[in-house]
């Protein structure tokens, strides 16, 4: 049996050739010349030719620009800060996030951070993630600290209801913002309950301590600040993780821990560092609107002594009212209390604590304008701040 070669797939092949890189397209085009339409072929020859065309189209699709999953997302901010005792300041920030998925179970992600207050470009995180199965994902690189919830989930400006981070979770706080190493994370469902876990090994923490004297008090020291984990100065590593349970879809309770042997910036050992933390979050739609309630507590010790122990945390509640779709649903009110407590023997008036009150207006689902008033108690004195921020996620 003989038949004419059907030309239905030739336009498809031509379109794919045009989209392919020039060298690849030319090579495949030379291999696959347009058949003579006046030539008769057998059914077997026809099927063989169609299989060859399908194979070449598949090869071209694999190298066609845009055929692999790539996305640029992130967020940007514009902030005005007026703090007592300091000059008022305008700050702009831009955090693009790049996501690339070359295969169904492989993801590369990275975030660059730039703001005018520091005047430099930083790699916030950059890691590869491999989805081993539906219960486990393996990652390696520089990643956001999984200790607690705020750093990993709520620090992006358009997600955080207030213009700044809690004291303990700031870049000079008690918890490292990033770690460089490897992690395994995942979740397991047991009936209606979900369990989540993260374990990691990372470069040992580097930190510096505030000058002795704790603000002028003899014998007192400030909390360790300035975590850095880009490179390791010792053979030891930091170990830790977090386990959490969701007994209800809108309620999560977690516990975190980390153990390390930090060095200061000169490489000198500072002792054994142990960190424990607990967190709870309840995000739920109620009769009066969407409620966000978050709390987190962390305690950090050097050499496991009360004289070298700090703790801190925050309590926060935010409400976005919903009264029949009126304009009030675009507003959100938020209140937060956060603090850091110093070791035994340090006068309590040195311990910073802060109340923050904010009103947010949601211009769009991922764009918010925030106004916050804050009162900081530190060294027996009070200072007030006004923060205004426009944040958008994209």
N, C-alpha and C positions, 0 to 999 in steps of 0.2 A: 504494500500500500504506500502511495506517495501523496504528498500534500505540499502546499506553499508554506514557507516560513512566515509565521504571523509576526507583524511589526508592532503589536500593541505595546511591547515593553521597550521599544527603542526610544520613544520620547522620555520615558522614565530614566533610562540609562543616560541619555544626553543631559538631562537636568542634573543628575547626580555628578556627572563628569564636570559640568560647569562649576559646581560648588566645591569640588575637591581641590586640594593643593595642586598647582600646575604640574610638578614633576610626576606626582602619583597619577593624575588624570591622563597625562600623555602616555605613560607606560601602559596603563590599562587600556587606553584607547587603541594603542598599537596592537595589543594582544587581541582585541575584540573589534575587528573591523565590521562595519555594517554589511550584513549579508546581501547577496544578490537576490532581489525579490523575484526575479524571473527563473531562478533555479529551483527545481523540485527536489525535495528531500524525503527520506523515509520517516516514519513515525519515530523510530528509535533515534535517528539523527536529530529530529526536531526536539525530542525530550532532552537529549544530551546538550543541545545548544541552549535550551531554556534553563537547564540546571547551571550551565556555565555562566549565563547572564545573571541569574539570581545570586550566584556566588560572588561575582564581581561587584554587583550592586551592594551586597553586604559588606565587602571590603571597603568600598567607597564611603558607605554610610558611617563606618567606624572611624574614618579620618576626616569626615566633613566637619568644618567649623560649627560649633554649637551642638554637636551630637553628644557631648559629654556634659553631665550636670555641673554647672558652675553658677554661683550666685554671689552677688555683692550686697550685703545688708549692713546694718550698724545703727549708729545714732549720732546726733550732734546736739550741742548745747550752746546757749548764750546766757551768761550769768552776770548779775550785778550784786556785789557784796559790800555792805556798809557795816563794818565792825567797830565797836568802841575801841578807841586807842590805836586804830590803824586807819590808813588812808583808804577811802572807798576805791573799788576796783571793778573793772569790766574784764570778764574772762570768757574766752571762746574755746570750745572743745569739739573735736571731730574724731570719731572712733569707727572707721570702716572695718567690717568683718567679712572675710573671704571664705567661702565654702566651696569645696571641689570634691565631687564624688566620681572617681574614675571607674568604680565598680559598685554593684548593688550593696555590698557589705563593707565598703571601705570609704572613709570620709577624711578629708584634710580640712582643718579649720584654723584660722588665725585672725587675730584682732590687732590693729595698730592704734595707738593712743597718742593724740597730740592735743595739747592745750597751751594757750598763750602764757599761762602762769609759770610753766616750766620751760617753755620755749624749745622743746626737743621732741623728737619722735621716738616712741617706745613701742616695743613688741609686748602687748599686754599678755597674749598667749599665742601659742602655735603648736598644734599637736595633730597626730594621726590617730584615728579611731577605727578599729576593726570590730565589726559585729560578728562575734563567734557564733552566737545563737540568740534565740529570743530572750534568754535570761542573762546574757553576759556580753559586755563590750570591753575590749582591751584598748587602752590608749597609751601613747608615749609622746613626750615632748614637754613643753611648758604649758601648764594648765592652771585654771583658776582653782584656788583652794576649796576642796569639798568639805572643809570643817565648818559646820553650821550651815545656815541657809543664805544669809545676806550676801556674802561675797560672790558666791557662784550664781545666784538667781536674781537678786534684787538690786545689785549695784548699778546696772545700766540706768542712766539718768531718766529715761522715759518710763521706767518701771518703778524706781524708787519714788515714793510719794513726796519726799522732801528733797531739797536741793543738795544736801550733803549726806555723808555716811555717818552712822553712829561712831562715837569716839573709839570704841574698842576695835571696830572693823575698818578704820581709816588706814591709809598707807603707812602711818606711823603708829598703828595700834597694837593690840595684843595678838592678833591672828594674822598669819601670813596671807597676803592676797593672792600670791601665785606660788606654785611649786614646779620644779623641773625634775622629771623622772618618769615613772610609769604607774598606771593605775588600772584596776579592774573594777567595773561597776555593772550594776544590773538590778533586776527586780524579780520578785517571785510572788505569785498570787496564791493565796490560801483561802478559798471560799470568796467571801466579799472583802477580805482584808488583803492589802498589798504591803509587801516587805521590800525595802530598797536597801542596797548596800554599796559602799565604795571603800576599797582598800588601796593604799598607795605606798610606794617607796620612792624617795626623792633625795636630791642632794641635801646634805645637812644644812640647817639654817645658819645664816650669818646675821649677826645683829650687833648693834652698838647700844650701850647703856647711857642714860643721861648722866651728866656730871654728878659726882658725889656731892651731897649737900641738899638734894631734893628741893630746890628753890630756896636755898639758903639755910636749911635746917641741918645741923651737924649730924653726920652719921646716916642720913637718909639718902636713898637712891631712887631715881625715877624708874619707870617701867622700861623694859627693853623695847627698843624701837628700831625701825629700819631693817626689816627682814630682807634678805637677799639670797637668791638660790640659783643664780645663773651658772655659777661654777662652784665646785666643792673644794674646800681647803684641807679636808681630812679624809681618811678612809671610811669613817662612819657615815651612816645614812639616816635620814629621817623616815620613820614609819608611822602610819596612822590610817584613819578611815572614819567612816560614818555609817551608822545603821539607823534606819527610820521605818516607822510603821504608819500606815494610813488605815485606821479602823473604819473611817468614813471617807467618802470621796473628797470632802472638803476640809478634812482635818489631818495634819501630819505632825508627828512627834519624832524627834531625832536625837541621837547621842553621838558625840564625836570625841576622838582622842588622837594625840600625836606624841611621839617620843623622839627626841633628838639630842645631840651633843653639840651645841652651837659653838661657833668661833666668833671672835670679833673681827673687824675688818683687817686687822693685822695678822690674823691666823691663830691668835692665842685662844686656848680653850676657856670657855666660860662656865663649864659645869654641865650637868645633865638637865635638860629641859623637859618638862612634862606638861601637857595641855589637855584639859578636859572641857567639854562643852555640852550643853543641852539646848534644844530649840523646839519651838512649837509654833505652828501657823494654822490659822482657820480663815479661809477665804470662801465666803458664801453669800448667795443672793437671799435677802430676807424681805419681809414685807415693807420695810422702810428704804431698802436699797442694797447695794453691794457693800459688804463689810469685809475689811481686811484687818485681821488681828494677828500681830506677830510679836514674839518674845524670844530672846536669846540670852544665854548666860555662858561665860567662859571663865575658867580659872587657869592660871599659868604659874608654874613654880620652877625655880632653879635650885637644883640639889635637894628638892623636896623638903624645904624648910619654910616655916611661917615668915621668917625674916626676909625671904626672897620669893614671896608669893603675891601675885596681883590677880585681881578679878575685874570683870566688867560685863556689861550687857546693855540691853535696851528693851523697852516695852513700847509698843506702837499700835495705834488703832486708827483706821481710816474708813470713812463712810462716803460713798457716792450715792446720794438719794435718788429714788425713782418714784415720782409722784405722777403717774399717768402720762409719762413722756413729756413733762413740762421742761422749761429751760433749766430748772434746778438739777436735772439729771446730768447736766454738763459740768456741774461743780463737784468738788470733793473736799471734805474737811479731814484734817489729820492732826493728831497730837502724839508726841513721842517724849519719853524720858530715857536718857542714857547716861552712863557713868563709867568711871574707872576707879577702883579702890586699890590703895597702895598696901605694902606689906605691914606687918605688925611693927609698931614703934614709930611709924610715920604719922605726924599730926593730921587729923582728919580734914583740916581746912586746906590741905594741899591737894586733896582728891577732887578732880574735876567731875562735875555733874551738870546736866543741861536739860532744860525744858524747851521743846520746840512746838510751835503752833503754826499750822499752814492751811491755806485755802488754794485749791487748784482749779483751774478752768480748762476743760478738755476741748480744745479746738477741733480735734479729730480723734479717731480711736487710738492713734499712736503719737499724737502731738498734744503737749500739755504746757500751760503757763502756770508757774508756781510762785506764790508769795508766802514767805515764812518769816516769823519773828522768833528769835531764840534768846534765851537767858542762860548764860554760863556762870556757874559758881566755881571759883578756883582761887586758891591761896587766900581764902577769907574775903574775897571781893566778888562782886557781880559785874558782868558786862553783858550788854545787849547787842544783838545783831539783826540786821534786816537783809534778807536774801530774796532776789527776784531772778527767776530762771525760766527760759524757754527751752524745752527739750522735745526732740522729735526722733522717732524710730523710723527706719526706712528699710 
